[in-house]
Each structure stands twice: as C-alpha cells, then as structure tokens.
C-alpha cells in the first residue's frame, strides 16, 4: 500500500527584504538611515571599543542622526525593532 501525505508547499518563501540604507558613508556631520518594515525602534551607535556613544528613537522611513560630536573613526550601529526585537547592524566611518 502507498500512503500519501496532504499537499505540502515547496519552494522559497517570498519576502520583502528588510533593507536599511545608511548614507552618506563616510559622513562628517549627519548620517541618514532609510528604514523599511519598522514601525518603531531605536538606533544605538557604538565606537570601535564597544562603548555606547548615542541612542535615538527611529521610525519607518528616513531618519537623520547628528554625529558631528563624535570623533573621527569607525562606528557600529544597531537598529532594534521595538515590537519584534529584530536587530540589524552595520558600520559607518566618521570623518
């Protein structure tokens, strides 16, 4: 005898990529973050030693963060979604 299972979906899930565009990079005074698929969240900026330098609330769309008070160097940012706790991170250079 042959048994059949119910129909099962196959393939790759189609999803909209959660993309964050940070520009200009390198930056001097202001860095902009274009964020998709995020209603509310926050961005944390850390120096190369892992020290938290600033934290700001952000929302979907375009967000500007003033970084003119930061020293020249490489910084890491972490964007956290307030509701899902999804985390995205990358780096930028401050001139």
N, C-alpha and C positions, 0 to 999 in steps of 0.2 A: 504494500500500500504506500501511496505517496501522500504526504501531508503538505498543505500549503498554508503559509502564514498570510495574514492580511497584507494589503499593499503598504509598502514602506517607502517613504520618499528617499530618493538618492540624489547626489549632486552636492554642490557647494551652496551654502546659504548666501543669498543675495543680501548685502547690507550696504548701508551708506557709511563710508569711511569717516571716522571722527578725526578730522584734519584740523590742525592748528597751524596757522601761518604767523610766524614772528618776523617782523621787519621794522626798520632796516637792521640787518645783521652783517657786519658790526654796526653799532649805534654809538651816539655821543650823548644825547640828552633824553630822548624818548624812544621807547620800543612799543610797537603796536602788536597786539595779538588779535587775530581774527579767529574766533572760536565757533565751531559748528556743534550742534547736538549737545548743548549745555544750557540749562535754564539759569542756574545759579551755581557759583563756585568761588574758589579763591585761587590766587596765584602766589606762590612763595618763591622768593629769589634767594639763592644761596651763593656764597663765594666759593672759591676753589677749596677752601679748608672745611666746607660744610657748615659754616656759620650762617644762620638765617639773617639776611640783610633787610628784607622787607616782605610784607604780606598785604595783599589788597584783594577786595572782592571784585569779581568779574561776572559778566553775563554773556549770553549768546550774542554774537556779532562782533563789532570792533571795540577793543578796549585799549586804552593808552596808559602806559606806566612811565612815570618820570624817573629816570635813572641818573640824572645829572649829578646827584650827590655821591654816587658810587665811584670808587677809584677805578682806574684803568685795570682791565683784567678779564678773565673768563668767569662767567657766572652760569649757574644752572637754575632752571625754573621748573617748578612742579605745579601743574594745574589739577585741582581736585574738584570733581563734581560733588556738590553739596548733598544730592539725593542718592546717587548710586555709589559714591565714593570711588568712582573710576579715576585713575590717575594717569596723566600724560606728562612726560618730561623731555627736556632737551636743554641745549645750552646756547648762550649768545656771548658775543665779545663786546666789551665796553671800551671805547677809545677815549 
